[in-house]
Amino acid sequence: MNHYNVLVIGAGPAGLAAAHAAGASGLKVGIVDDNPLAGGQIWRGGPERQADRRAQSLWNALRDAPNVTFLQQTRVLYSPEPGQLRVQTAAAADTLRFGHLILATGARERLLPFPGWTLPGVTGAGGLQALAKGGYPLQGKRVVVAGSGPLLLAVAATLKLKGAHIVAIIEQAPTAAMARFALGLLATPSKIAQALRLAAQLKDVPYLHDSYVRSAHGDGTLQSVMVQRGKGRELETLQCDYLACGYGLIPNVELAQALGCATASDGAQTVVEADHWQQTSVPGIYCAGEGTGVGGVDLALVEGRIAGLSATGQIVPAQAEFGQRTRWKKFADKLARTFALRPELATLAGDDTIVCRCEDVSHGELRTHTTWRCAKLQTRCGMGPCQGRICGGATEVLYGWRPDAVRMPISPARIDTIIA
Ligand SMILES: Cc1cc2nc3c(=O)[nH]c(=O)nc-3n(C[C@H](O)[C@H](O)[C@H](O)COP(=O)(O)OP(=O)(O)OC[C@H]3O[C@@H](n4cnc5c(N)ncnc54)[C@H](O)[C@@H]3O)c2cc1C
């Protein structure tokens, strides 16, 4: 059984920043992540290969640090006892002991059901981006990128770079809100530079605000999507091979909940509660990055630094980061306001539209229930391999349900991992 003074879960920007800050104390630090390479969602493919200098410099420092150990392709499943985590790799299982724990488990996409969303060719927006970064061939394919949030632009830029033809970007947020957001970027010049870079990369691509995909169509596989332009305006059909569609992000809070950390509702998201030091309601357990609320890479980095410094008693340098955190939290609030989901999105699914894809449960079966728990017991919604990670985010929007307590293990586990 390995012991770490500080164990960080998640090797995205927040986890890397936390490990770097904690490692400066000389204590023994471990970083656990379930992907083959460090970097999380934004630096997928390895931090050393990113144009963002912050990724490269964190990687160089951590790779050479004798007191820091990376445990990649390792998933945390449950806590057998306080101060211990049970983890699983493709071939084995282990129990890790820790003094302090930093949760930097990131976020996932919110997918919403609409007629045709289960057709082959319909994917999450970040999902298709991840596939493309991993080598999935998209050369010459016609792709509609839809949903909400700035991630759509990053996705479209990646797919275009990989040779896809971007038919259009469909953004549900109203045009007035988008214009206010663009003006507000003046407070964060680095974001203006990023927006201008993306605009240049996507200059020939139609960017349709105040619009959303009503339905997807095709004979066995996707051929077209029907787009609603504004309220009460005409429908438009776009021919395409892929629809990459995601409605913002949902914090991954399941591990924190399973460890007893308090969570709170923050608008449409459930977030882990953390104090000034990024410490959760459980002493010695910290949380940083998207788990405390979706805010982007800059907020993830500063929260990670504060968590790593606080967990190792470096109080003064931690305090010096508070101003930056406040700045990026304001930006996160603007994001949440601008890209709040419009109510029409909750009305698209028909009675025969599947909502829980693991267990084939339709909207017609679910809409008569009053709570997540009741629907789960009566229909098996959320009881398949994804354990509600996909349909849970959809039922929050469709019916206002909050998934209840998380059971250990938080992901499907091998029998020998549990009984060893
Ligand atoms: C699909 C997707 C694509 C995105 N693409 C972009 C983009 O192109 N540009 C952009 O600006 N922003 C993008 N974002 C937003 C981006 O995630 C954040 O801005 C930032 O990366 C958050 O950093 P983080 O460290 O909090 O989380 P993440 O980067 O999400 O890192 C969390 C890490 O923890 C791991 N993890 C979670 N649970 C466990 C567990 N139980 N055991 C082991 N490991 C675990 C995850 O696999 C992941 O590697 C994307 C988000 C998503 C969901």
The ligand as an ORCA input file, in Angstrom:
! r2SCAN-3c Opt
* xyz 0 1
  C     -15.048     17.080    -23.310
  C     -14.466     18.429    -22.915
  C     -13.645     19.118    -23.808
  C     -13.108     20.371    -23.458
  N     -12.336     21.036    -24.371
  C     -11.901     22.291    -24.072
  C     -11.162     23.053    -25.037
  O     -10.890     22.605    -26.136
  N     -10.774     24.314    -24.701
  C     -11.075     24.853    -23.474
  O     -10.719     26.006    -23.203
  N     -11.743     24.142    -22.537
  C     -12.176     22.894    -22.812
  N     -12.906     22.206    -21.887
  C     -13.097     22.826    -20.568
  C     -11.925     22.366    -19.675
  O     -12.283     21.106    -19.170
  C     -11.624     23.239    -18.488
  O     -11.443     24.554    -18.885
  C     -10.354     22.794    -17.734
  O      -9.643     21.811    -18.410
  C     -10.738     22.224    -16.409
  O      -9.603     21.697    -15.768
  P      -9.747     20.675    -14.561
  O      -8.365     20.346    -14.137
  O     -10.702     21.229    -13.551
  O     -10.484     19.391    -15.152
  P     -10.123     18.365    -16.357
  O      -9.263     18.976    -17.364
  O     -11.460     17.838    -16.782
  O      -9.313     17.213    -15.606
  C      -9.896     16.288    -14.713
  C      -9.180     14.963    -14.845
  O      -9.592     14.089    -13.765
  C      -9.786     12.786    -14.281
  N     -10.685     12.052    -13.365
  C     -11.966     12.360    -13.029
  N     -12.455     11.453    -12.156
  C     -11.467     10.543    -11.925
  C     -11.372      9.359    -11.130
  N     -12.411      8.910    -10.382
  N     -10.200      8.655    -11.154
  C      -9.152      9.084    -11.908
  N      -9.184     10.206    -12.684
  C     -10.333     10.920    -12.691
  C     -10.389     13.043    -15.655
  O     -10.321     11.944    -16.527
  C      -9.526     14.222    -16.130
  O      -8.356     13.778    -16.773
  C     -13.418     20.934    -22.195
  C     -14.229     20.226    -21.303
  C     -14.758     18.993    -21.648
  C     -15.643     18.243    -20.664
*
